[in-house]
Amino acid sequence: MAEIVLSDVSKLFGTTKAVDSVSLTVADGEFMVFVGPSGCGKSTTLRMVAGLETVTSGTIHIGNREVTRLQPKDRNVAMVFQNYALYAHKNVYDNLAFGLKVRGTEKSEIDQRVRRAAAMLGIEELLARKPKQLSGGQMQRVALGRALVREPDAFLLDEPLSNLDAKMRVRMREEIAKLHSATGSSMVYVTHDQIEAMTLGDRIAVMSQGVVQQIGRPLEIYDRPANMFVANFVGSPEMNMVEGALQTGDGGVSVVCDGFSLPLGENPPFERPPGDKIILGVRPEHLALANGEAGQISAEIELAEQMGAQTLLLCRSGGSSLSSLISRNDAVQRGDRITLQAAIEQVHLFDPSSGNSLLSVSA
């Protein structure tokens, strides 16, 4: 186990800056998730930690050693890839043991580690099988086991579940969480799947265009996004984003949008002059159906999507499009006029120029 520290780490491919001055610390035993869209630099950052990509500038420490220029074999980290990378001609036992054999580990120690890892991952009965005889989930367990037998300072996982179907991804998320709990090792996990990030990470680093946009605990990032990118990327369905302007009246400050207005109270936690343009953000689950005139937003349903336990309403109020995620409601249908009530304490406000939140953000 070891702390991982990245200090102003950058990576250039020619003139393209794939990773831009990333600084963060993965605490000893922490599960850190890098999340972001394809091409945001998350996998490149992970590969620099592993030593599979050279660092253009900055430094990387693992434990008390600087490893910036060390070869991958000298870093004592274990990498789990998306494509499993198993040896097709070797059985599971030999796949698990191969790396230890190359390092000259004693046969008895190899056997002990292999069987311990197999027991931890529930693959003892698969040790004699070849990879072609395994399911996708079983192959991923073997790939995890091959990393586990190394007993590394840190595990690095690069989108390990993306080749699995939805049901198997859920099961493997549980397995990885159990593995982290059992080993207590530092883990750095890369994914584009926000659900994986939210359910697995002790903390999340959200990346875009090579830059870390925000680091924090999953619910901190969900509740207090630092900017519009984070707000839109984390959360499904996406947060509603509506252009508006501030207005001051007898009831305090309101945000006026095309089709509706929302009161923000007399002392909102920011200083902006009346008439200032802003972007209003509100998550679909924070827009509820109201009774009659009790609501704040009059809207027409353009589409009602029944999702089982929940119903997603795609609505229009004036020139504004809004999504509302409510408990299952079989009665609502396209063309209905409804009234929506926003949870004002859950409303987000963003600067339209910078995209940054106008509200305070947890560090």
TORZALUM-524536 format. One record per residue (C-alpha): chain; y, x, z. Coordinates in pm, whole numbers, padded with zeros to 5 digits. Last residue first. Layout:
N
+-------+--------+--------+--------+
| kette |     yy |     xx |     zz |
+-------+--------+--------+--------+
|     A |      Y |      X |      Z |
...
+-------+--------+--------+--------+
***
This chain:
363
+-------+--------+--------+--------+
| kette |     yy |     xx |     zz |
+-------+--------+--------+--------+
|     A |  02114 | -01302 | -00165 |
|     A |  02175 | -01677 | -00129 |
|     A |  02434 | -01806 | -00375 |
|     A |  02772 | -01963 | -00290 |
|     A |  02889 | -02234 | -00528 |
|     A |  03093 | -02187 | -00843 |
|     A |  02779 | -02075 | -01024 |
|     A |  02823 | -01828 | -01307 |
|     A |  02814 | -01932 | -01674 |
|     A |  03097 | -01689 | -01744 |
|     A |  03313 | -01916 | -01956 |
|     A |  03190 | -02263 | -01855 |
|     A |  03210 | -02181 | -01481 |
|     A |  02924 | -02367 | -01316 |
|     A |  02887 | -02653 | -01070 |
|     A |  02560 | -02764 | -00912 |
|     A |  02486 | -03103 | -00750 |
|     A |  02223 | -03121 | -00475 |
|     A |  02456 | -03242 | -00197 |
|     A |  02577 | -03513 | -00438 |
|     A |  02230 | -03665 | -00478 |
|     A |  02314 | -03860 | -00793 |
|     A |  02265 | -04239 | -00816 |
|     A |  02173 | -04388 | -01151 |
|     A |  02242 | -04739 | -01279 |
|     A |  02027 | -04889 | -01550 |
|     A |  02066 | -05064 | -01886 |
|     A |  01729 | -05101 | -02057 |
|     A |  01708 | -05003 | -02425 |
|     A |  01381 | -04809 | -02395 |
|     A |  01163 | -04923 | -02110 |
|     A |  01146 | -04949 | -01734 |
|     A |  00873 | -05168 | -01584 |
|     A |  00592 | -04914 | -01543 |
|     A |  00780 | -04710 | -01282 |
|     A |  00613 | -04399 | -01149 |
|     A |  00841 | -04210 | -00912 |
|     A |  01158 | -04085 | -01077 |
|     A |  01266 | -03796 | -01299 |
|     A |  01605 | -03869 | -01454 |
|     A |  01729 | -03696 | -01769 |
|     A |  02091 | -03724 | -01881 |
|     A |  02276 | -03714 | -02213 |
|     A |  02655 | -03753 | -02194 |
|     A |  02872 | -03916 | -02459 |
|     A |  02898 | -04246 | -02273 |
|     A |  02601 | -04247 | -02038 |
|     A |  02279 | -04176 | -02226 |
|     A |  01929 | -04168 | -02080 |
|     A |  01597 | -03986 | -02105 |
|     A |  01385 | -04128 | -01823 |
|     A |  01086 | -03931 | -01699 |
|     A |  00831 | -04135 | -01505 |
|     A |  00617 | -03986 | -01231 |
|     A |  00262 | -04014 | -01092 |
|     A |  00118 | -04050 | -01441 |
|     A |  00367 | -03894 | -01682 |
|     A |  00512 | -04209 | -01841 |
|     A |  00796 | -04103 | -02070 |
|     A |  01081 | -04354 | -02099 |
|     A |  01315 | -04296 | -02393 |
|     A |  01674 | -04394 | -02478 |
|     A |  01745 | -04560 | -02142 |
|     A |  02106 | -04675 | -02121 |
|     A |  02338 | -04550 | -01847 |
|     A |  02579 | -04654 | -01574 |
|     A |  02635 | -04365 | -01336 |
|     A |  02755 | -04393 | -00976 |
|     A |  02501 | -04631 | -00831 |
|     A |  02544 | -04907 | -00576 |
|     A |  02652 | -05156 | -00842 |
|     A |  02301 | -05280 | -00909 |
|     A |  02033 | -05098 | -00712 |
|     A |  02013 | -04729 | -00792 |
|     A |  01750 | -04535 | -00988 |
|     A |  01753 | -04172 | -00878 |
|     A |  01911 | -03860 | -01027 |
|     A |  01812 | -03563 | -00806 |
|     A |  01468 | -03539 | -00969 |
|     A |  01641 | -03474 | -01304 |
|     A |  01824 | -03166 | -01166 |
|     A |  02202 | -03182 | -01164 |
|     A |  02445 | -02938 | -01324 |
|     A |  02811 | -03009 | -01396 |
|     A |  02983 | -02756 | -01621 |
|     A |  03350 | -02699 | -01545 |
|     A |  03691 | -02743 | -01709 |
|     A |  03994 | -02725 | -01481 |
|     A |  04201 | -03043 | -01478 |
|     A |  04279 | -03010 | -01108 |
|     A |  04288 | -02644 | -00995 |
|     A |  03973 | -02457 | -00885 |
|     A |  03891 | -02326 | -00538 |
|     A |  03530 | -02355 | -00431 |
|     A |  03322 | -02508 | -00152 |
|     A |  03440 | -02869 | -00210 |
|     A |  03677 | -02998 |  00061 |
|     A |  03771 | -03363 |  00002 |
|     A |  03439 | -03477 | -00141 |
|     A |  03259 | -03401 | -00468 |
|     A |  03285 | -03750 | -00618 |
|     A |  03098 | -03799 | -00948 |
|     A |  03246 | -03938 | -01271 |
|     A |  03090 | -04122 | -01563 |
|     A |  03079 | -04169 | -01940 |
|     A |  03218 | -03839 | -02070 |
|     A |  03246 | -03636 | -01750 |
|     A |  03492 | -03641 | -01459 |
|     A |  03420 | -03419 | -01160 |
|     A |  03575 | -03553 | -00845 |
|     A |  03790 | -03400 | -00571 |
|     A |  03923 | -03601 | -00277 |
|     A |  03901 | -03974 | -00227 |
|     A |  04272 | -04030 | -00284 |
|     A |  04264 | -03831 | -00608 |
|     A |  04195 | -03487 | -00752 |
|     A |  04021 | -03443 | -01086 |
|     A |  03797 | -03161 | -01205 |
|     A |  03677 | -03157 | -01564 |
|     A |  03339 | -03212 | -01724 |
|     A |  03070 | -03075 | -01954 |
|     A |  02718 | -03184 | -01868 |
|     A |  02409 | -02974 | -01792 |
|     A |  02099 | -03164 | -01677 |
|     A |  01849 | -02922 | -01522 |
|     A |  01535 | -02863 | -01724 |
|     A |  01222 | -03070 | -01670 |
|     A |  01091 | -02844 | -01527 |
|     A |  01275 | -02594 | -01307 |
|     A |  01370 | -02230 | -01337 |
|     A |  01501 | -02149 | -01685 |
|     A |  01796 | -02388 | -01688 |
|     A |  01936 | -02294 | -01347 |
|     A |  01867 | -01925 | -01404 |
|     A |  02057 | -01929 | -01733 |
|     A |  02337 | -02142 | -01589 |
|     A |  02415 | -01895 | -01312 |
|     A |  02327 | -01785 | -00960 |
|     A |  02075 | -02062 | -00901 |
|     A |  02092 | -02209 | -00549 |
|     A |  01810 | -02461 | -00494 |
|     A |  01555 | -02316 | -00739 |
|     A |  01650 | -01956 | -00665 |
|     A |  01631 | -02013 | -00291 |
|     A |  01309 | -02210 | -00343 |
|     A |  01139 | -01914 | -00512 |
|     A |  01267 | -01645 | -00273 |
|     A |  01535 | -01430 | -00425 |
|     A |  01643 | -01204 | -00709 |
|     A |  01893 | -01315 | -00972 |
|     A |  02001 | -01230 | -01327 |
|     A |  01807 | -00905 | -01367 |
|     A |  01921 | -00770 | -01703 |
|     A |  01707 | -00676 | -02003 |
|     A |  01822 | -00969 | -02213 |
|     A |  01733 | -01220 | -01939 |
|     A |  01543 | -01157 | -01617 |
|     A |  01466 | -01367 | -01309 |
|     A |  01333 | -01154 | -01021 |
|     A |  01122 | -01374 | -00794 |
|     A |  01032 | -01325 | -00428 |
|     A |  00720 | -01397 | -00223 |
|     A |  00588 | -01492 | -00563 |
|     A |  00277 | -01694 | -00640 |
|     A |  00372 | -02062 | -00663 |
|     A |  00724 | -02030 | -00806 |
|     A |  00641 | -01751 | -01050 |
|     A |  00324 | -01917 | -01175 |
|     A |  00517 | -02241 | -01225 |
|     A |  00796 | -02050 | -01403 |
|     A |  00557 | -01928 | -01670 |
|     A |  00704 | -01632 | -01859 |
|     A |  00500 | -01401 | -01641 |
|     A |  00497 | -01050 | -01494 |
|     A |  00343 | -00976 | -01155 |
|     A |  00423 | -00688 | -00921 |
|     A |  00185 | -00666 | -00628 |
|     A |  00209 | -00464 | -00307 |
|     A | -00122 | -00471 | -00124 |
|     A | -00212 | -00690 |  00174 |
|     A | -00571 | -00686 |  00045 |
|     A | -00691 | -01030 |  00157 |
|     A | -00359 | -01212 |  00112 |
|     A | -00307 | -01060 | -00232 |
|     A | -00661 | -01151 | -00335 |
|     A | -00615 | -01507 | -00207 |
|     A | -00297 | -01546 | -00416 |
|     A | -00480 | -01402 | -00718 |
|     A | -00768 | -01646 | -00673 |
|     A | -00535 | -01944 | -00635 |
|     A | -00349 | -01849 | -00950 |
|     A | -00692 | -01817 | -01114 |
|     A | -00776 | -02179 | -01033 |
|     A | -00444 | -02308 | -01170 |
|     A | -00480 | -02094 | -01483 |
|     A | -00832 | -02233 | -01532 |
|     A | -00698 | -02589 | -01551 |
|     A | -00423 | -02496 | -01797 |
|     A | -00644 | -02298 | -02035 |
|     A | -00661 | -01920 | -02007 |
|     A | -00511 | -01656 | -02237 |
|     A | -00178 | -01648 | -02046 |
|     A | -00342 | -01573 | -01713 |
|     A | -00289 | -01196 | -01681 |
|     A |  00078 | -01198 | -01787 |
|     A |  00113 | -00827 | -01698 |
|     A | -00024 | -00759 | -01349 |
|     A |  00068 | -00442 | -01159 |
|     A | -00126 | -00382 | -00836 |
|     A |  00012 | -00128 | -00590 |
|     A | -00099 |  00163 | -00373 |
|     A | -00438 |  00149 | -00540 |
|     A | -00783 |  00072 | -00394 |
|     A | -00936 |  00158 | -00734 |
|     A | -01205 | -00104 | -00679 |
|     A | -00937 | -00377 | -00699 |
|     A | -00819 | -00290 | -01048 |
|     A | -01168 | -00328 | -01192 |
|     A | -01209 | -00642 | -00984 |
|     A | -00899 | -00799 | -01139 |
|     A | -01041 | -00734 | -01487 |
|     A | -01375 | -00877 | -01372 |
|     A | -01198 | -01187 | -01241 |
|     A | -01022 | -01219 | -01577 |
|     A | -01355 | -01202 | -01756 |
|     A | -01488 | -01480 | -01532 |
|     A | -01189 | -01701 | -01610 |
|     A | -01231 | -01646 | -01983 |
|     A | -01601 | -01730 | -01966 |
|     A | -01861 | -01454 | -01956 |
|     A | -02166 | -01373 | -02170 |
|     A | -01961 | -01173 | -02421 |
|     A | -01846 | -00953 | -02129 |
|     A | -02202 | -00832 | -02062 |
|     A | -02393 | -00963 | -01761 |
|     A | -02566 | -00761 | -01488 |
|     A | -02284 | -00791 | -01234 |
|     A | -02235 | -01164 | -01287 |
|     A | -02411 | -01292 | -00973 |
|     A | -02176 | -01090 | -00751 |
|     A | -01870 | -01247 | -00919 |
|     A | -01711 | -01424 | -00621 |
|     A | -01386 | -01224 | -00626 |
|     A | -01423 | -01073 | -00278 |
|     A | -01796 | -01028 | -00329 |
|     A | -01744 | -00844 | -00657 |
|     A | -01480 | -00621 | -00495 |
|     A | -01715 | -00530 | -00209 |
|     A | -02003 | -00473 | -00452 |
|     A | -01797 | -00239 | -00667 |
|     A | -01651 | -00052 | -00371 |
|     A | -01989 |  00012 | -00208 |
|     A | -02156 |  00110 | -00535 |
|     A | -01878 |  00354 | -00618 |
|     A | -01892 |  00507 | -00270 |
|     A | -02267 |  00559 | -00304 |
|     A | -02223 |  00719 | -00645 |
|     A | -01956 |  00963 | -00530 |
|     A | -01619 |  00933 | -00703 |
|     A | -01574 |  01176 | -00993 |
|     A | -01254 |  01023 | -01126 |
|     A | -01430 |  00910 | -01445 |
|     A | -01698 |  00744 | -01233 |
|     A | -01431 |  00550 | -01041 |
|     A | -01279 |  00420 | -01363 |
|     A | -01617 |  00308 | -01493 |
|     A | -01744 |  00127 | -01183 |
|     A | -01604 | -00219 | -01251 |
|     A | -01702 | -00210 | -01617 |
|     A | -02041 | -00066 | -01517 |
|     A | -02109 | -00358 | -01282 |
|     A | -01987 | -00611 | -01538 |
|     A | -02219 | -00485 | -01810 |
|     A | -02106 | -00225 | -02063 |
|     A | -02108 | -00264 | -02442 |
|     A | -01799 | -00491 | -02453 |
|     A | -01583 | -00258 | -02243 |
|     A | -01324 | -00487 | -02084 |
|     A | -00956 | -00483 | -02183 |
|     A | -00875 | -00816 | -02005 |
|     A | -00629 | -00920 | -02284 |
|     A | -00333 | -01002 | -02058 |
|     A | -00353 | -00675 | -01870 |
|     A | -00426 | -00579 | -01511 |
|     A | -00278 | -00243 | -01408 |
|     A | -00378 | -00038 | -01104 |
|     A | -00137 |  00202 | -00935 |
|     A | -00212 |  00546 | -00793 |
|     A |  00077 |  00714 | -00977 |
|     A | -00107 |  01025 | -01103 |
|     A | -00320 |  00850 | -01364 |
|     A | -00008 |  00692 | -01517 |
|     A |  00150 |  01036 | -01581 |
|     A |  00444 |  01130 | -01358 |
|     A |  00801 |  01138 | -01491 |
|     A |  00958 |  00862 | -01279 |
|     A |  00701 |  00895 | -00999 |
|     A |  00929 |  00981 | -00707 |
|     A |  00703 |  00984 | -00404 |
|     A |  00750 |  00832 | -00057 |
|     A |  00587 |  00503 | -00149 |
|     A |  00628 |  00443 | -00519 |
|     A |  00968 |  00564 | -00637 |
|     A |  01121 |  00497 | -00980 |
|     A |  01437 |  00664 | -01110 |
|     A |  01715 |  00593 | -01358 |
|     A |  01750 |  00669 | -01727 |
|     A |  01540 |  00644 | -02043 |
|     A |  01220 |  00579 | -01846 |
|     A |  00900 |  00644 | -02041 |
|     A |  00662 |  00357 | -02101 |
|     A |  00300 |  00345 | -01983 |
|     A |  00399 |  00502 | -01651 |
|     A |  00293 |  00200 | -01449 |
|     A |  00647 |  00138 | -01320 |
|     A |  00771 |  00182 | -01677 |
|     A |  00510 | -00069 | -01794 |
|     A |  00642 | -00324 | -01544 |
|     A |  00998 | -00284 | -01673 |
|     A |  00877 | -00318 | -02031 |
|     A |  00688 | -00633 | -01934 |
|     A |  01003 | -00790 | -01787 |
|     A |  01243 | -00685 | -02062 |
|     A |  01373 | -01029 | -02172 |
|     A |  01177 | -01028 | -02499 |
|     A |  00979 | -01343 | -02424 |
|     A |  01152 | -01562 | -02167 |
|     A |  01187 | -01470 | -01798 |
|     A |  00993 | -01400 | -01483 |
|     A |  00928 | -01080 | -01287 |
|     A |  00724 | -01175 | -00980 |
|     A |  00717 | -00975 | -00657 |
|     A |  00428 | -01011 | -00410 |
|     A |  00518 | -00795 | -00110 |
|     A |  00279 | -00564 |  00075 |
|     A |  00531 | -00280 |  00112 |
|     A |  00861 | -00419 | -00013 |
|     A |  00940 | -00438 | -00383 |
|     A |  01289 | -00294 | -00415 |
|     A |  01532 | -00361 | -00697 |
|     A |  01768 | -00189 | -00938 |
|     A |  01751 | -00261 | -01312 |
|     A |  02016 | -00080 | -01514 |
|     A |  01955 | -00249 | -01852 |
|     A |  01604 | -00289 | -01990 |
|     A |  01544 | -00338 | -02364 |
|     A |  01861 | -00157 | -02469 |
|     A |  01835 | -00134 | -02848 |
|     A |  01979 |  00182 | -03002 |
|     A |  01639 |  00341 | -03055 |
|     A |  01418 |  00167 | -02802 |
|     A |  01623 |  00222 | -02488 |
|     A |  01498 |  00169 | -02134 |
|     A |  01705 |  00152 | -01817 |
|     A |  01628 |  00194 | -01447 |
|     A |  01933 |  00192 | -01218 |
|     A |  01713 |  00257 | -00911 |
|     A |  01365 |  00101 | -00901 |
|     A |  01192 |  00118 | -00562 |
|     A |  00828 |  00033 | -00498 |
|     A |  00707 |  00021 | -00135 |
|     A |  00348 |  00123 | -00079 |
|     A |  00000 |  00000 |  00000 |
+-------+--------+--------+--------+
***
